[in-house]
């Protein structure tokens, strides 16, 4: 029988439809080609740096290894969704029903590795930590810019998840407003004055042991009780820090490694499926309680009319089963 489960983080109901269960083999690996012109030189590969604007950040190798070769780069997006400076300036377009504002902000590309055929699942420990350090550095820079209220980090892997270039990369979008999804999560934290929401989730889930996928002394990854998508994973540091750029370097590096390990398990169980990785950190200037975290969302099902019309996701794989398979994988 299907079951409704409450998501206290996003403050939405989800439906877990266990009787519609699929096996892992019923989910097809990625099939759509990512790049429209695969013969075109990859702009993110070493040697093609002139194909992108000058790097905002470039991180080199460990001392004594591949001297002079970058390991992680951050460059401006050639086709930014947000550009320009200044705070949100809303104006009426002749009618108070038609509000508009310039889409100011920043849109950057985070190149995860010089290896064109890699993904986050293939990064070594040092490389995974370097990616997280680069994200932290960009957050620090964004927080210092007048008018930037929030930075969203995403990784789209596979065309089905929105990627348009094969080379492993993510994006940072710094915007002059706090998005609605973050407002909902902030409300979820505010509704729990007795203590940090995700700390309580970690404590309960580790006591039960049903939905934990991976854990160490710094990080926990689990398929949350309220999973709205098959094999959805939530990754959290144990330390309830509100903003990613305020996290301890050791915690950031540990999160990068656990994300790598979880994505490796997802690939072992499901094959090379498309996925979205979404980082949620507190808005740059808020003092409200929050606990930064990462959502890993394999792109296995279609968001159809019911989901779009109601905001209620239907998950055909119970998170208890998903976690068991990922642990075994």
SELOMI-700623 format. One record per residue (C-alpha): residue number from 0; x, y, z. Coordinates in steps of 0.001 Angstrom, whole numbers, padded with zeros to 6 digits. Example, Ala and Ser with C-alpha at 12.3 -4.5 7.8 and 13.67 -1.06 7.14 Angstrom:
residues 2
<pt num="0" east="012300" north="-004500" up="007800"/>
<pt num="1" east="013670" north="-001060" up="007140"/>
//
This chain:
residues 329
<pt num="0" east="000000" north="000000" up="000000"/>
<pt num="1" east="001293" north="003466" up="-000835"/>
<pt num="2" east="002285" north="005714" up="002050"/>
<pt num="3" east="002431" north="009476" up="002500"/>
<pt num="4" east="005556" north="010711" up="004281"/>
<pt num="5" east="006187" north="014232" up="005538"/>
<pt num="6" east="009407" north="016009" up="004582"/>
<pt num="7" east="010182" north="018357" up="007495"/>
<pt num="8" east="013021" north="019951" up="005525"/>
<pt num="9" east="011047" north="021150" up="002484"/>
<pt num="10" east="007693" north="020990" up="004329"/>
<pt num="11" east="006022" north="018881" up="001644"/>
<pt num="12" east="004327" north="015511" up="001485"/>
<pt num="13" east="005839" north="012769" up="-000680"/>
<pt num="14" east="004292" north="009469" up="-001716"/>
<pt num="15" east="006209" north="006200" up="-001415"/>
<pt num="16" east="004461" north="003756" up="-003730"/>
<pt num="17" east="006096" north="000470" up="-002751"/>
<pt num="18" east="003685" north="-001667" up="-004762"/>
<pt num="19" east="004976" north="000010" up="-007939"/>
<pt num="20" east="008487" north="-001122" up="-007090"/>
<pt num="21" east="011079" north="-001455" up="-009795"/>
<pt num="22" east="014245" north="-003509" up="-009644"/>
<pt num="23" east="017557" north="-001680" up="-010197"/>
<pt num="24" east="017886" north="-003287" up="-013624"/>
<pt num="25" east="014643" north="-001695" up="-014733"/>
<pt num="26" east="016274" north="001747" up="-014683"/>
<pt num="27" east="018166" north="002341" up="-017914"/>
<pt num="28" east="021672" north="003845" up="-017896"/>
<pt num="29" east="022286" north="007123" up="-019707"/>
<pt num="30" east="021524" north="006881" up="-023421"/>
<pt num="31" east="021183" north="010412" up="-024766"/>
<pt num="32" east="024370" north="011985" up="-026152"/>
<pt num="33" east="025411" north="014965" up="-024053"/>
<pt num="34" east="027093" north="017147" up="-026664"/>
<pt num="35" east="025376" north="018137" up="-029884"/>
<pt num="36" east="028742" north="018185" up="-031680"/>
<pt num="37" east="031013" north="015534" up="-030091"/>
<pt num="38" east="033735" north="016316" up="-032624"/>
<pt num="39" east="034210" north="019838" up="-031305"/>
<pt num="40" east="037235" north="020296" up="-029000"/>
<pt num="41" east="036212" north="020153" up="-025346"/>
<pt num="42" east="036541" north="023632" up="-023813"/>
<pt num="43" east="037271" north="022166" up="-020374"/>
<pt num="44" east="040140" north="019844" up="-021339"/>
<pt num="45" east="043772" north="020823" up="-020628"/>
<pt num="46" east="045272" north="022585" up="-023631"/>
<pt num="47" east="041951" north="024191" up="-024596"/>
<pt num="48" east="041967" north="026895" up="-021934"/>
<pt num="49" east="041600" north="029591" up="-024609"/>
<pt num="50" east="038089" north="028239" up="-025310"/>
<pt num="51" east="036878" north="029664" up="-021991"/>
<pt num="52" east="037199" north="033104" up="-020385"/>
<pt num="53" east="040236" north="033502" up="-018088"/>
<pt num="54" east="040023" north="031393" up="-014955"/>
<pt num="55" east="038661" north="032936" up="-011789"/>
<pt num="56" east="040449" north="030239" up="-009787"/>
<pt num="57" east="042882" north="027480" up="-010742"/>
<pt num="58" east="044149" north="024829" up="-008352"/>
<pt num="59" east="047319" north="022923" up="-009025"/>
<pt num="60" east="048498" north="019422" up="-008188"/>
<pt num="61" east="050050" north="018213" up="-004988"/>
<pt num="62" east="053700" north="019134" up="-004603"/>
<pt num="63" east="055903" north="016907" up="-006752"/>
<pt num="64" east="053033" north="015559" up="-008870"/>
<pt num="65" east="052299" north="016802" up="-012408"/>
<pt num="66" east="053925" north="020163" up="-011719"/>
<pt num="67" east="052309" north="023008" up="-013624"/>
<pt num="68" east="049087" north="021172" up="-014503"/>
<pt num="69" east="045821" north="022450" up="-013059"/>
<pt num="70" east="043548" north="020033" up="-011232"/>
<pt num="71" east="040414" north="022169" up="-010728"/>
<pt num="72" east="039393" north="025359" up="-012551"/>
<pt num="73" east="036608" north="027892" up="-012110"/>
<pt num="74" east="035713" north="030011" up="-015142"/>
<pt num="75" east="032864" north="032384" up="-016014"/>
<pt num="76" east="030027" north="030756" up="-017964"/>
<pt num="77" east="030031" north="031900" up="-021588"/>
<pt num="78" east="026232" north="031968" up="-021597"/>
<pt num="79" east="025314" north="033192" up="-018112"/>
<pt num="80" east="021792" north="033069" up="-016751"/>
<pt num="81" east="022780" north="035797" up="-014270"/>
<pt num="82" east="025222" north="038640" up="-014952"/>
<pt num="83" east="025901" north="042147" up="-013738"/>
<pt num="84" east="026147" north="043752" up="-010334"/>
<pt num="85" east="023753" north="045292" up="-007881"/>
<pt num="86" east="020932" north="044265" up="-005562"/>
<pt num="87" east="017499" north="043112" up="-006667"/>
<pt num="88" east="015661" north="046121" up="-008125"/>
<pt num="89" east="012038" north="045227" up="-008792"/>
<pt num="90" east="009916" north="047423" up="-011030"/>
<pt num="91" east="006329" north="047319" up="-012250"/>
<pt num="92" east="005907" north="046889" up="-015997"/>
<pt num="93" east="002968" north="049287" up="-016086"/>
<pt num="94" east="000948" north="047017" up="-013806"/>
<pt num="95" east="001609" north="045699" up="-010265"/>
<pt num="96" east="000787" north="042210" up="-011535"/>
<pt num="97" east="003804" north="042296" up="-013857"/>
<pt num="98" east="006902" north="042672" up="-011723"/>
<pt num="99" east="010383" north="042343" up="-013190"/>
<pt num="100" east="014009" north="042900" up="-012198"/>
<pt num="101" east="017394" north="042658" up="-013921"/>
<pt num="102" east="018853" north="039138" up="-013531"/>
<pt num="103" east="022035" north="040364" up="-011871"/>
<pt num="104" east="024511" north="037965" up="-010324"/>
<pt num="105" east="027196" north="035499" up="-011340"/>
<pt num="106" east="027211" north="032249" up="-013296"/>
<pt num="107" east="030410" north="030211" up="-013091"/>
<pt num="108" east="031602" north="026791" up="-014242"/>
<pt num="109" east="033517" north="024517" up="-011873"/>
<pt num="110" east="035675" north="022036" up="-013814"/>
<pt num="111" east="035960" north="019047" up="-011475"/>
<pt num="112" east="038953" north="017347" up="-013094"/>
<pt num="113" east="041272" north="017609" up="-016106"/>
<pt num="114" east="040219" north="014034" up="-017013"/>
<pt num="115" east="037502" north="014256" up="-019679"/>
<pt num="116" east="036226" north="010739" up="-018981"/>
<pt num="117" east="035932" north="011072" up="-015214"/>
<pt num="118" east="033038" north="012061" up="-012976"/>
<pt num="119" east="032817" north="012898" up="-009285"/>
<pt num="120" east="032524" north="009137" up="-008699"/>
<pt num="121" east="036082" north="008741" up="-010031"/>
<pt num="122" east="037844" north="011469" up="-008040"/>
<pt num="123" east="040639" north="010554" up="-005660"/>
<pt num="124" east="040589" north="011731" up="-002059"/>
<pt num="125" east="042779" north="014767" up="-002749"/>
<pt num="126" east="040821" north="015740" up="-005857"/>
<pt num="127" east="037452" north="015472" up="-004092"/>
<pt num="128" east="038772" north="017705" up="-001327"/>
<pt num="129" east="040118" north="020182" up="-003871"/>
<pt num="130" east="036674" north="020469" up="-005484"/>
<pt num="131" east="035106" north="021266" up="-002119"/>
<pt num="132" east="037853" north="023801" up="-001346"/>
<pt num="133" east="037167" north="025535" up="-004669"/>
<pt num="134" east="033451" north="025726" up="-003852"/>
<pt num="135" east="034257" north="027193" up="-000435"/>
<pt num="136" east="036531" north="029833" up="-001975"/>
<pt num="137" east="033865" north="030894" up="-004466"/>
<pt num="138" east="031281" north="031119" up="-001674"/>
<pt num="139" east="033595" north="033408" up="000263"/>
<pt num="140" east="034041" north="035656" up="-002760"/>
<pt num="141" east="030323" north="035724" up="-003535"/>
<pt num="142" east="029413" north="036581" up="000053"/>
<pt num="143" east="031576" north="039708" up="-000167"/>
<pt num="144" east="029753" north="041060" up="-003239"/>
<pt num="145" east="027001" north="043589" up="-002670"/>
<pt num="146" east="023673" north="042342" up="-003952"/>
<pt num="147" east="024504" north="038602" up="-003926"/>
<pt num="148" east="022155" north="036936" up="-001459"/>
<pt num="149" east="022520" north="033245" up="-002265"/>
<pt num="150" east="024792" north="030880" up="-004208"/>
<pt num="151" east="023501" north="027620" up="-005680"/>
<pt num="152" east="025972" north="024871" up="-006588"/>
<pt num="153" east="024824" north="022147" up="-008965"/>
<pt num="154" east="026322" north="019237" up="-010890"/>
<pt num="155" east="024284" north="017871" up="-013801"/>
<pt num="156" east="025630" north="014497" up="-014972"/>
<pt num="157" east="024162" north="013238" up="-018236"/>
<pt num="158" east="021845" north="014857" up="-020774"/>
<pt num="159" east="018802" north="013480" up="-018950"/>
<pt num="160" east="019898" north="015566" up="-015944"/>
<pt num="161" east="020551" north="018716" up="-017981"/>
<pt num="162" east="024244" north="018464" up="-018902"/>
<pt num="163" east="025339" north="019911" up="-022257"/>
<pt num="164" east="029075" north="019082" up="-022083"/>
<pt num="165" east="030551" north="015657" up="-021294"/>
<pt num="166" east="033554" north="016890" up="-019329"/>
<pt num="167" east="032883" north="016604" up="-015562"/>
<pt num="168" east="031850" north="020005" up="-014285"/>
<pt num="169" east="029483" north="021820" up="-011992"/>
<pt num="170" east="028027" north="025295" up="-011897"/>
<pt num="171" east="027789" north="028070" up="-009327"/>
<pt num="172" east="024917" north="030527" up="-009721"/>
<pt num="173" east="025008" north="033549" up="-007416"/>
<pt num="174" east="021698" north="035408" up="-007335"/>
<pt num="175" east="020261" north="038602" up="-005783"/>
<pt num="176" east="017406" north="036812" up="-003975"/>
<pt num="177" east="016783" north="033781" up="-001769"/>
<pt num="178" east="015031" north="031070" up="-003847"/>
<pt num="179" east="011737" north="029631" up="-002682"/>
<pt num="180" east="013155" north="026169" up="-002028"/>
<pt num="181" east="015675" north="027644" up="000394"/>
<pt num="182" east="012945" north="029686" up="002030"/>
<pt num="183" east="011026" north="026449" up="002604"/>
<pt num="184" east="014059" north="024734" up="004139"/>
<pt num="185" east="014761" north="027756" up="006351"/>
<pt num="186" east="011159" north="027502" up="007559"/>
<pt num="187" east="011697" north="023809" up="008281"/>
<pt num="188" east="014625" north="024635" up="010564"/>
<pt num="189" east="012728" north="027485" up="012207"/>
<pt num="190" east="009872" north="025141" up="013108"/>
<pt num="191" east="012202" north="023055" up="015295"/>
<pt num="192" east="013353" north="025311" up="018155"/>
<pt num="193" east="014408" north="022321" up="020280"/>
<pt num="194" east="017541" north="021746" up="018188"/>
<pt num="195" east="019047" north="021497" up="014685"/>
<pt num="196" east="016755" north="019517" up="012398"/>
<pt num="197" east="019368" north="017496" up="010521"/>
<pt num="198" east="021317" north="016666" up="013682"/>
<pt num="199" east="018130" north="015037" up="014987"/>
<pt num="200" east="017693" north="013224" up="011665"/>
<pt num="201" east="021254" north="011861" up="011866"/>
<pt num="202" east="020740" north="010664" up="015446"/>
<pt num="203" east="017448" north="008903" up="014674"/>
<pt num="204" east="018639" north="007350" up="011424"/>
<pt num="205" east="021870" north="005997" up="012894"/>
<pt num="206" east="019910" north="004491" up="015794"/>
<pt num="207" east="017588" north="002732" up="013335"/>
<pt num="208" east="020238" north="001831" up="010765"/>
<pt num="209" east="017677" north="001280" up="008000"/>
<pt num="210" east="018440" north="004162" up="005666"/>
<pt num="211" east="022110" north="005015" up="006308"/>
<pt num="212" east="024254" north="004460" up="003217"/>
<pt num="213" east="027668" north="005605" up="004481"/>
<pt num="214" east="028998" north="007256" up="007632"/>
<pt num="215" east="032263" north="008211" up="009279"/>
<pt num="216" east="033282" north="010449" up="012160"/>
<pt num="217" east="032527" north="013609" up="010155"/>
<pt num="218" east="029828" north="012840" up="007565"/>
<pt num="219" east="026605" north="010844" up="007194"/>
<pt num="220" east="024904" north="009918" up="003923"/>
<pt num="221" east="021420" north="008418" up="003965"/>
<pt num="222" east="018325" north="007840" up="001871"/>
<pt num="223" east="015952" north="010074" up="003828"/>
<pt num="224" east="012644" north="008819" up="005210"/>
<pt num="225" east="010922" north="011361" up="002968"/>
<pt num="226" east="012773" north="010457" up="-000259"/>
<pt num="227" east="010762" north="011840" up="-003148"/>
<pt num="228" east="012829" north="010137" up="-005845"/>
<pt num="229" east="014346" north="006646" up="-006255"/>
<pt num="230" east="017793" north="006379" up="-004635"/>
<pt num="231" east="017735" north="009975" up="-003410"/>
<pt num="232" east="020630" north="010518" up="-000976"/>
<pt num="233" east="021163" north="013290" up="001570"/>
<pt num="234" east="024799" north="014004" up="002563"/>
<pt num="235" east="025503" north="016017" up="005738"/>
<pt num="236" east="028436" north="016868" up="007941"/>
<pt num="237" east="027831" north="015993" up="011570"/>
<pt num="238" east="028707" north="019549" up="012569"/>
<pt num="239" east="025603" north="021711" up="012042"/>
<pt num="240" east="027263" north="024654" up="010304"/>
<pt num="241" east="024865" north="026981" up="008488"/>
<pt num="242" east="027065" north="028052" up="005579"/>
<pt num="243" east="029381" north="025874" up="003555"/>
<pt num="244" east="032140" north="028487" up="003612"/>
<pt num="245" east="032104" north="028389" up="007432"/>
<pt num="246" east="032670" north="024617" up="007588"/>
<pt num="247" east="035968" north="023176" up="008826"/>
<pt num="248" east="038327" north="022222" up="005965"/>
<pt num="249" east="038434" north="018631" up="007221"/>
<pt num="250" east="034621" north="018432" up="007108"/>
<pt num="251" east="034536" north="019827" up="003575"/>
<pt num="252" east="037101" north="017292" up="002391"/>
<pt num="253" east="035217" north="014464" up="004108"/>
<pt num="254" east="031955" north="015488" up="002421"/>
<pt num="255" east="033701" north="015459" up="-000959"/>
<pt num="256" east="034959" north="011920" up="-000338"/>
<pt num="257" east="031581" north="010622" up="000857"/>
<pt num="258" east="029831" north="012145" up="-002168"/>
<pt num="259" east="032379" north="010304" up="-004330"/>
<pt num="260" east="031763" north="007025" up="-002505"/>
<pt num="261" east="027959" north="007328" up="-002743"/>
<pt num="262" east="028078" north="008123" up="-006464"/>
<pt num="263" east="030361" north="005114" up="-006959"/>
<pt num="264" east="027774" north="002936" up="-005197"/>
<pt num="265" east="024957" north="004413" up="-007293"/>
<pt num="266" east="026884" north="003488" up="-010438"/>
<pt num="267" east="027577" north="-000027" up="-009131"/>
<pt num="268" east="023869" north="-000633" up="-008451"/>
<pt num="269" east="022204" north="001260" up="-011308"/>
<pt num="270" east="024875" north="001692" up="-013972"/>
<pt num="271" east="025982" north="005035" up="-015388"/>
<pt num="272" east="022703" north="006838" up="-014768"/>
<pt num="273" east="022214" north="010578" up="-015030"/>
<pt num="274" east="021965" north="012512" up="-011792"/>
<pt num="275" east="021736" north="015964" up="-010259"/>
<pt num="276" east="023811" north="017054" up="-007289"/>
<pt num="277" east="022475" north="020101" up="-005423"/>
<pt num="278" east="024256" north="021909" up="-002579"/>
<pt num="279" east="022078" north="023796" up="-000110"/>
<pt num="280" east="023843" north="026320" up="002099"/>
<pt num="281" east="022345" north="029152" up="004128"/>
<pt num="282" east="021933" north="032476" up="002299"/>
<pt num="283" east="025035" north="034627" up="002599"/>
<pt num="284" east="023606" north="037215" up="004956"/>
<pt num="285" east="021154" north="035238" up="007067"/>
<pt num="286" east="021545" north="034530" up="010762"/>
<pt num="287" east="018692" north="032022" up="010785"/>
<pt num="288" east="019422" north="028423" up="011872"/>
<pt num="289" east="020448" north="026088" up="009064"/>
<pt num="290" east="022685" north="023078" up="008385"/>
<pt num="291" east="024326" north="022960" up="004958"/>
<pt num="292" east="023860" north="019709" up="003053"/>
<pt num="293" east="023926" north="018040" up="-000372"/>
<pt num="294" east="021077" north="016359" up="-002252"/>
<pt num="295" east="022020" north="013581" up="-004712"/>
<pt num="296" east="019152" north="012883" up="-007100"/>
<pt num="297" east="019511" north="010153" up="-009757"/>
<pt num="298" east="017423" north="011123" up="-012799"/>
<pt num="299" east="015542" north="007825" up="-013073"/>
<pt num="300" east="011911" north="008843" up="-013396"/>
<pt num="301" east="009925" north="011575" up="-015087"/>
<pt num="302" east="008297" north="014387" up="-013153"/>
<pt num="303" east="004807" north="014010" up="-014609"/>
<pt num="304" east="001558" north="015934" up="-014387"/>
<pt num="305" east="000595" north="015016" up="-010826"/>
<pt num="306" east="003993" north="016021" up="-009464"/>
<pt num="307" east="004018" north="019265" up="-011408"/>
<pt num="308" east="000445" north="020115" up="-010487"/>
<pt num="309" east="000724" north="019352" up="-006767"/>
<pt num="310" east="004427" north="019475" up="-005838"/>
<pt num="311" east="003980" north="015973" up="-004362"/>
<pt num="312" east="006592" north="013531" up="-005655"/>
<pt num="313" east="005826" north="009823" up="-006141"/>
<pt num="314" east="008766" north="007559" up="-005298"/>
<pt num="315" east="008557" north="003970" up="-006543"/>
<pt num="316" east="011580" north="002751" up="-004533"/>
<pt num="317" east="011211" north="002844" up="-000737"/>
<pt num="318" east="014285" north="004529" up="000771"/>
<pt num="319" east="014849" north="001532" up="003068"/>
<pt num="320" east="015326" north="-000706" up="000016"/>
<pt num="321" east="017410" north="001894" up="-001814"/>
<pt num="322" east="019768" north="002281" up="001163"/>
<pt num="323" east="020178" north="-001471" up="001531"/>
<pt num="324" east="021057" north="-001879" up="-002137"/>
<pt num="325" east="023494" north="001052" up="-002045"/>
<pt num="326" east="025191" north="-000319" up="001079"/>
<pt num="327" east="025531" north="-003737" up="-000546"/>
<pt num="328" east="026696" north="-002166" up="-003815"/>
//
